[in-house]
């Protein structure tokens, strides 16, 4: 019973695919099994990267790190309560 259902499902998917391709106008794919080649696309535009020096990394302020740590601790504490 299960095997027949699986086989029926695969056949149903194949018929659905065939019907979708036929309705979309890709009859060559449906009738002959050949895939229609798309028109060649134009050469993609590749942006040129200019190497710019990276800005100097700023050292974080000790007070800002302490404030961040306090916020993280508070969020963890609130999450533990939930």
N, C-alpha and C positions, 0 to 999 in steps of 0.2 A: 504494500500500500504506500509506504513512504517512498520507495524507489520510483514507483510510477508517478508520484507527485513531483519528485525532483526532475524526472525526465520531461514531464509535461511543462514544468516551469521553465526549463531550458529551452524547449521548443517555443513556448510562448514568448520568451525574451528574444529569440531569433526572429520570430515573425514580427514582433514589435520593432526591432531594429530595421528589418527589411522594409516595413511599412513607413517608418520614419524617413529612411533614405529616399524611398520612392516619392513621398509627399514633398520632400525638400528639393526634388528635382535632380538628385544625383543618381539618375537611372543607370548610368554606366557602371557605377559601383554595384548596383543591385542586380542588373541583368548579366553582366559579364564578370563580376568579381574583380574588376580592375579599379584601382584607385585613381581618380582624376588628379592630375598634378596641378597644383596651384601655380599661378603666374609667379615668376621669380620676383622676389621683393627687391627694392632698391637697396643699395649699400647703406647700412645703418650709419647714422651720424654719430661719430665717437667724439665726445668732448675731449679737448686737450687739457691735461692736468698741468698746472704750473706749480712747481715746487716753491712753496712759500715757507719761510721759517716759522716754526711753531712759536706761539707766544710763550714767554717764560712762565712756568708754572708758579702760581702764587702759593706761598706757604699758608695753610689754613690757620686762622686765629685760634688760640687755645680756648677762648671764651665760646667761639662758635662751635667747636668740637664738643665742649662740655654741654652746651645747650642741645645739640643734636643727640648726644648720649642720654640726656634727661628725657627728651621726647621719645626716643626708642624705648627706654625703660618704662615710661608711662603707657605706651602702646602695648607692650608685652604684658604689663600688669592688667590692662583693660581686657586684652584677649584671654588671659588666664581666667578672668572672672566669668567670661561668657560660657 
